[in-house]
């Protein structure tokens, strides 16, 4: 039998503090990075660990199923930036009322 020169490093489970989890969730929800980028930057081992934190501690809807009542794309070709802002503010207000 031949033995390999490669060293096997056993993966270990890490326990993350609640403060660390909230910091990562906050950074992702602010749009500073994607959840996959956060995983790479912070050295988080699990593939879906950050996504699980987002679902549990986040303020946004991170479910993988698309919402049935998602906002429609109603972009109009001749819409000015001011008109677009006004329309988006109205849609946001409608969504807040609905929630």
VMD Tcl script that builds the backbone (N, CA, C; Angstrom):
set m [mol new atoms 297]
animate dup $m
set s [atomselect $m all]
$s set {name element resname resid chain x y z} {
  {N N UNK 1 A 0.846 -1.184 0.000}
  {CA C UNK 1 A 0.000 0.000 0.000}
  {C C UNK 1 A 0.882 1.233 0.000}
  {N N UNK 2 A 0.473 2.191 -0.783}
  {CA C UNK 2 A 1.214 3.445 -0.809}
  {C C UNK 2 A 0.422 4.495 -0.062}
  {N N UNK 3 A 1.138 5.339 0.615}
  {CA C UNK 3 A 0.462 6.410 1.343}
  {C C UNK 3 A 0.637 7.703 0.587}
  {N N UNK 4 A -0.335 8.507 0.640}
  {CA C UNK 4 A -0.317 9.785 -0.066}
  {C C UNK 4 A 0.464 10.823 0.743}
  {N N UNK 5 A 1.142 11.710 0.044}
  {CA C UNK 5 A 1.877 12.776 0.718}
  {C C UNK 5 A 0.970 13.933 1.118}
  {N N UNK 6 A -0.262 13.894 0.675}
  {CA C UNK 6 A -1.205 14.970 1.000}
  {C C UNK 6 A -1.668 14.840 2.441}
  {N N UNK 7 A -1.726 15.947 3.116}
  {CA C UNK 7 A -2.214 15.940 4.488}
  {C C UNK 7 A -3.715 16.161 4.477}
  {N N UNK 8 A -4.400 15.367 5.239}
  {CA C UNK 8 A -5.841 15.527 5.357}
  {C C UNK 8 A -6.118 16.407 6.562}
  {N N UNK 9 A -6.792 17.511 6.305}
  {CA C UNK 9 A -7.143 18.420 7.398}
  {C C UNK 9 A -8.630 18.270 7.663}
  {N N UNK 10 A -8.943 17.857 8.854}
  {CA C UNK 10 A -10.333 17.645 9.228}
  {C C UNK 10 A -11.043 18.980 9.373}
  {N N UNK 11 A -12.208 19.070 8.742}
  {CA C UNK 11 A -13.011 20.275 8.880}
  {C C UNK 11 A -13.623 20.313 10.260}
  {N N UNK 12 A -13.681 21.487 10.814}
  {CA C UNK 12 A -14.282 21.628 12.129}
  {C C UNK 12 A -15.472 22.570 12.040}
  {N N UNK 13 A -16.417 22.345 12.878}
  {CA C UNK 13 A -17.579 23.208 12.937}
  {C C UNK 13 A -17.217 24.437 13.752}
  {N N UNK 14 A -17.590 25.610 13.243}
  {CA C UNK 14 A -17.338 26.823 13.998}
  {C C UNK 14 A -18.635 27.361 14.552}
  {N N UNK 15 A -18.570 27.852 15.748}
  {CA C UNK 15 A -19.721 28.513 16.342}
  {C C UNK 15 A -19.488 30.006 16.235}
  {N N UNK 16 A -20.432 30.696 15.624}
  {CA C UNK 16 A -20.318 32.134 15.420}
  {C C UNK 16 A -21.189 32.846 16.453}
  {N N UNK 17 A -20.706 33.966 16.948}
  {CA C UNK 17 A -21.491 34.727 17.926}
  {C C UNK 17 A -22.662 35.389 17.230}
  {N N UNK 18 A -23.682 35.700 18.012}
  {CA C UNK 18 A -24.851 36.370 17.464}
  {C C UNK 18 A -24.454 37.733 16.886}
  {N N UNK 19 A -23.550 38.431 17.557}
  {CA C UNK 19 A -23.100 39.729 17.059}
  {C C UNK 19 A -22.437 39.626 15.699}
  {N N UNK 20 A -21.618 38.587 15.502}
  {CA C UNK 20 A -20.959 38.369 14.218}
  {C C UNK 20 A -21.989 38.084 13.134}
  {N N UNK 21 A -22.955 37.216 13.462}
  {CA C UNK 21 A -24.002 36.883 12.491}
  {C C UNK 21 A -24.769 38.135 12.078}
  {N N UNK 22 A -25.135 38.955 13.065}
  {CA C UNK 22 A -25.897 40.171 12.762}
  {C C UNK 22 A -25.070 41.151 11.938}
  {N N UNK 23 A -23.771 41.203 12.181}
  {CA C UNK 23 A -22.889 42.079 11.413}
  {C C UNK 23 A -22.862 41.647 9.945}
  {N N UNK 24 A -22.754 40.351 9.707}
  {CA C UNK 24 A -22.733 39.830 8.344}
  {C C UNK 24 A -24.084 40.077 7.669}
  {N N UNK 25 A -25.167 39.797 8.367}
  {CA C UNK 25 A -26.513 40.012 7.824}
  {C C UNK 25 A -26.714 41.479 7.465}
  {N N UNK 26 A -26.290 42.366 8.339}
  {CA C UNK 26 A -26.436 43.799 8.101}
  {C C UNK 26 A -25.662 44.231 6.858}
  {N N UNK 27 A -24.433 43.741 6.716}
  {CA C UNK 27 A -23.611 44.102 5.555}
  {C C UNK 27 A -24.249 43.627 4.259}
  {N N UNK 28 A -24.813 42.437 4.263}
  {CA C UNK 28 A -25.445 41.905 3.055}
  {C C UNK 28 A -26.717 42.668 2.734}
  {N N UNK 29 A -27.531 42.957 3.749}
  {CA C UNK 29 A -28.785 43.659 3.504}
  {C C UNK 29 A -28.578 45.109 3.093}
  {N N UNK 30 A -27.461 45.707 3.500}
  {CA C UNK 30 A -27.158 47.068 3.056}
  {C C UNK 30 A -26.673 47.096 1.618}
  {N N UNK 31 A -26.356 45.936 1.072}
  {CA C UNK 31 A -25.891 45.855 -0.303}
  {C C UNK 31 A -24.389 46.008 -0.443}
  {N N UNK 32 A -23.668 45.921 0.659}
  {CA C UNK 32 A -22.222 46.048 0.607}
  {C C UNK 32 A -21.581 44.840 -0.060}
  {N N UNK 33 A -22.251 43.688 0.003}
  {CA C UNK 33 A -21.736 42.459 -0.606}
  {C C UNK 33 A -22.881 41.473 -0.744}
  {N N UNK 34 A -22.692 40.460 -1.581}
  {CA C UNK 34 A -23.680 39.391 -1.686}
  {C C UNK 34 A -23.423 38.397 -0.563}
  {N N UNK 35 A -24.374 37.501 -0.350}
  {CA C UNK 35 A -24.159 36.550 0.739}
  {C C UNK 35 A -23.019 35.590 0.407}
  {N N UNK 36 A -22.790 35.311 -0.861}
  {CA C UNK 36 A -21.669 34.447 -1.239}
  {C C UNK 36 A -20.336 35.166 -1.048}
  {N N UNK 37 A -20.317 36.472 -1.332}
  {CA C UNK 37 A -19.100 37.244 -1.087}
  {C C UNK 37 A -18.812 37.309 0.409}
  {N N UNK 38 A -19.844 37.465 1.223}
  {CA C UNK 38 A -19.668 37.505 2.674}
  {C C UNK 38 A -19.078 36.191 3.168}
  {N N UNK 39 A -19.538 35.102 2.593}
  {CA C UNK 39 A -19.020 33.787 2.967}
  {C C UNK 39 A -17.524 33.722 2.685}
  {N N UNK 40 A -17.104 34.212 1.526}
  {CA C UNK 40 A -15.685 34.160 1.168}
  {C C UNK 40 A -14.858 35.142 2.004}
  {N N UNK 41 A -15.370 36.356 2.184}
  {CA C UNK 41 A -14.624 37.390 2.909}
  {C C UNK 41 A -14.421 37.010 4.368}
  {N N UNK 42 A -15.473 36.512 5.010}
  {CA C UNK 42 A -15.393 36.195 6.431}
  {C C UNK 42 A -14.936 34.764 6.709}
  {N N UNK 43 A -14.686 33.972 5.669}
  {CA C UNK 43 A -14.209 32.612 5.857}
  {C C UNK 43 A -15.231 31.678 6.462}
  {N N UNK 44 A -16.477 31.846 6.081}
  {CA C UNK 44 A -17.556 31.006 6.608}
  {C C UNK 44 A -17.610 29.734 5.765}
  {N N UNK 45 A -17.551 28.576 6.421}
  {CA C UNK 45 A -17.387 27.316 5.696}
  {C C UNK 45 A -18.629 26.844 4.958}
  {N N UNK 46 A -19.755 26.849 5.604}
  {CA C UNK 46 A -20.958 26.277 5.016}
  {C C UNK 46 A -21.457 27.061 3.819}
  {N N UNK 47 A -21.938 26.353 2.815}
  {CA C UNK 47 A -22.413 27.005 1.596}
  {C C UNK 47 A -23.659 27.861 1.839}
  {N N UNK 48 A -24.514 27.398 2.700}
  {CA C UNK 48 A -25.771 28.119 2.903}
  {C C UNK 48 A -25.866 28.755 4.291}
  {N N UNK 49 A -24.764 28.821 4.997}
  {CA C UNK 49 A -24.781 29.351 6.363}
  {C C UNK 49 A -25.256 30.793 6.386}
  {N N UNK 50 A -24.687 31.636 5.524}
  {CA C UNK 50 A -25.058 33.053 5.518}
  {C C UNK 50 A -26.511 33.211 5.096}
  {N N UNK 51 A -26.951 32.423 4.117}
  {CA C UNK 51 A -28.343 32.496 3.680}
  {C C UNK 51 A -29.281 32.101 4.818}
  {N N UNK 52 A -28.889 31.113 5.597}
  {CA C UNK 52 A -29.692 30.707 6.753}
  {C C UNK 52 A -29.773 31.844 7.766}
  {N N UNK 53 A -28.640 32.526 8.000}
  {CA C UNK 53 A -28.646 33.673 8.915}
  {C C UNK 53 A -29.547 34.776 8.394}
  {N N UNK 54 A -29.522 35.008 7.081}
  {CA C UNK 54 A -30.363 36.053 6.498}
  {C C UNK 54 A -31.838 35.732 6.693}
  {N N UNK 55 A -32.182 34.474 6.520}
  {CA C UNK 55 A -33.582 34.074 6.717}
  {C C UNK 55 A -33.997 34.202 8.169}
  {N N UNK 56 A -33.088 33.873 9.082}
  {CA C UNK 56 A -33.422 33.860 10.504}
  {C C UNK 56 A -33.353 35.247 11.142}
  {N N UNK 57 A -32.311 36.026 10.809}
  {CA C UNK 57 A -32.072 37.293 11.493}
  {C C UNK 57 A -32.327 38.525 10.628}
  {N N UNK 58 A -32.508 38.327 9.333}
  {CA C UNK 58 A -32.630 39.466 8.428}
  {C C UNK 58 A -34.012 40.092 8.433}
  {N N UNK 59 A -34.067 41.264 7.866}
  {CA C UNK 59 A -35.326 41.996 7.787}
  {C C UNK 59 A -35.976 41.854 6.416}
  {N N UNK 60 A -35.259 41.255 5.472}
  {CA C UNK 60 A -35.767 41.103 4.115}
  {C C UNK 60 A -36.305 39.687 3.921}
  {N N UNK 61 A -37.018 39.491 2.817}
  {CA C UNK 61 A -37.556 38.179 2.489}
  {C C UNK 61 A -36.505 37.419 1.688}
  {N N UNK 62 A -35.864 36.427 2.292}
  {CA C UNK 62 A -34.790 35.682 1.650}
  {C C UNK 62 A -35.221 34.274 1.281}
  {N N UNK 63 A -36.519 34.023 1.198}
  {CA C UNK 63 A -36.965 32.704 0.779}
  {C C UNK 63 A -36.628 32.521 -0.685}
  {N N UNK 64 A -36.422 31.285 -1.084}
  {CA C UNK 64 A -36.040 31.032 -2.467}
  {C C UNK 64 A -37.238 31.005 -3.389}
  {N N UNK 65 A -38.428 30.859 -2.849}
  {CA C UNK 65 A -39.618 30.854 -3.688}
  {C C UNK 65 A -39.992 32.279 -4.056}
  {N N UNK 66 A -40.181 32.556 -5.348}
  {CA C UNK 66 A -40.572 33.908 -5.719}
  {C C UNK 66 A -41.959 34.229 -5.175}
  {N N UNK 67 A -42.126 35.446 -4.773}
  {CA C UNK 67 A -43.421 35.865 -4.240}
  {C C UNK 67 A -44.444 35.946 -5.353}
  {N N UNK 68 A -45.640 35.555 -5.050}
  {CA C UNK 68 A -46.704 35.588 -6.055}
  {C C UNK 68 A -47.081 37.011 -6.421}
  {N N UNK 69 A -47.023 37.904 -5.452}
  {CA C UNK 69 A -47.431 39.285 -5.685}
  {C C UNK 69 A -46.226 40.193 -5.884}
  {N N UNK 70 A -45.225 39.714 -6.599}
  {CA C UNK 70 A -44.032 40.531 -6.833}
  {C C UNK 70 A -44.388 41.747 -7.669}
  {N N UNK 71 A -43.610 42.815 -7.477}
  {CA C UNK 71 A -43.871 44.024 -8.243}
  {C C UNK 71 A -43.658 43.774 -9.728}
  {N N UNK 72 A -44.478 44.389 -10.523}
  {CA C UNK 72 A -44.392 44.236 -11.964}
  {C C UNK 72 A -43.378 45.216 -12.524}
  {N N UNK 73 A -42.777 44.836 -13.643}
  {CA C UNK 73 A -41.916 45.784 -14.340}
  {C C UNK 73 A -42.827 46.669 -15.175}
  {N N UNK 74 A -42.970 47.890 -14.769}
  {CA C UNK 74 A -43.841 48.815 -15.487}
  {C C UNK 74 A -43.033 49.980 -16.031}
  {N N UNK 75 A -41.824 49.703 -16.475}
  {CA C UNK 75 A -40.976 50.756 -16.998}
  {C C UNK 75 A -41.558 51.245 -18.311}
  {N N UNK 76 A -41.700 52.523 -18.399}
  {CA C UNK 76 A -42.244 53.131 -19.603}
  {C C UNK 76 A -41.093 53.754 -20.376}
  {N N UNK 77 A -41.059 53.569 -21.703}
  {CA C UNK 77 A -39.918 54.024 -22.479}
  {C C UNK 77 A -39.694 55.537 -22.463}
  {N N UNK 78 A -40.740 56.327 -22.380}
  {CA C UNK 78 A -40.611 57.789 -22.423}
  {C C UNK 78 A -40.690 58.424 -21.045}
  {N N UNK 79 A -40.414 57.661 -20.024}
  {CA C UNK 79 A -40.530 58.126 -18.650}
  {C C UNK 79 A -39.262 58.891 -18.248}
  {N N UNK 80 A -39.442 60.096 -17.726}
  {CA C UNK 80 A -38.298 60.891 -17.275}
  {C C UNK 80 A -37.829 60.361 -15.918}
  {N N UNK 81 A -36.589 60.680 -15.522}
  {CA C UNK 81 A -36.113 60.228 -14.202}
  {C C UNK 81 A -37.015 60.685 -13.061}
  {N N UNK 82 A -37.522 61.911 -13.129}
  {CA C UNK 82 A -38.411 62.412 -12.072}
  {C C UNK 82 A -39.706 61.612 -12.031}
  {N N UNK 83 A -40.235 61.282 -13.197}
  {CA C UNK 83 A -41.461 60.489 -13.258}
  {C C UNK 83 A -41.216 59.082 -12.720}
  {N N UNK 84 A -40.057 58.527 -13.043}
  {CA C UNK 84 A -39.725 57.185 -12.577}
  {C C UNK 84 A -39.615 57.164 -11.055}
  {N N UNK 85 A -38.960 58.175 -10.488}
  {CA C UNK 85 A -38.820 58.270 -9.029}
  {C C UNK 85 A -40.190 58.360 -8.381}
  {N N UNK 86 A -41.052 59.186 -8.930}
  {CA C UNK 86 A -42.400 59.360 -8.375}
  {C C UNK 86 A -43.174 58.038 -8.438}
  {N N UNK 87 A -43.066 57.334 -9.576}
  {CA C UNK 87 A -43.764 56.059 -9.735}
  {C C UNK 87 A -43.223 55.026 -8.744}
  {N N UNK 88 A -41.900 54.973 -8.597}
  {CA C UNK 88 A -41.304 54.004 -7.670}
  {C C UNK 88 A -41.660 54.310 -6.221}
  {N N UNK 89 A -41.711 55.597 -5.865}
  {CA C UNK 89 A -42.125 55.969 -4.511}
  {C C UNK 89 A -43.560 55.536 -4.254}
  {N N UNK 90 A -44.419 55.688 -5.246}
  {CA C UNK 90 A -45.816 55.271 -5.113}
  {C C UNK 90 A -45.892 53.754 -4.938}
  {N N UNK 91 A -45.123 53.002 -5.759}
  {CA C UNK 91 A -45.112 51.545 -5.630}
  {C C UNK 91 A -44.593 51.107 -4.262}
  {N N UNK 92 A -43.565 51.801 -3.765}
  {CA C UNK 92 A -43.019 51.484 -2.448}
  {C C UNK 92 A -44.056 51.727 -1.357}
  {N N UNK 93 A -44.750 52.827 -1.434}
  {CA C UNK 93 A -45.786 53.142 -0.451}
  {C C UNK 93 A -46.910 52.107 -0.504}
  {N N UNK 94 A -47.308 51.726 -1.720}
  {CA C UNK 94 A -48.343 50.697 -1.869}
  {C C UNK 94 A -47.884 49.378 -1.248}
  {N N UNK 95 A -46.608 49.029 -1.450}
  {CA C UNK 95 A -46.076 47.786 -0.903}
  {C C UNK 95 A -46.026 47.844 0.618}
  {N N UNK 96 A -45.672 48.990 1.167}
  {CA C UNK 96 A -45.645 49.144 2.631}
  {C C UNK 96 A -47.042 48.983 3.209}
  {N N UNK 97 A -48.025 49.552 2.556}
  {CA C UNK 97 A -49.399 49.456 3.025}
  {C C UNK 97 A -49.859 48.000 2.979}
  {N N UNK 98 A -49.498 47.319 1.895}
  {CA C UNK 98 A -49.897 45.930 1.724}
  {C C UNK 98 A -49.265 45.033 2.779}
  {N N UNK 99 A -48.034 45.328 3.168}
  {CA C UNK 99 A -47.358 44.503 4.179}
  {C C UNK 99 A -47.865 44.864 5.558}
}
mol reanalyze $m
mol bondsrecalc $m
mol representation Tube
mol addrep $m
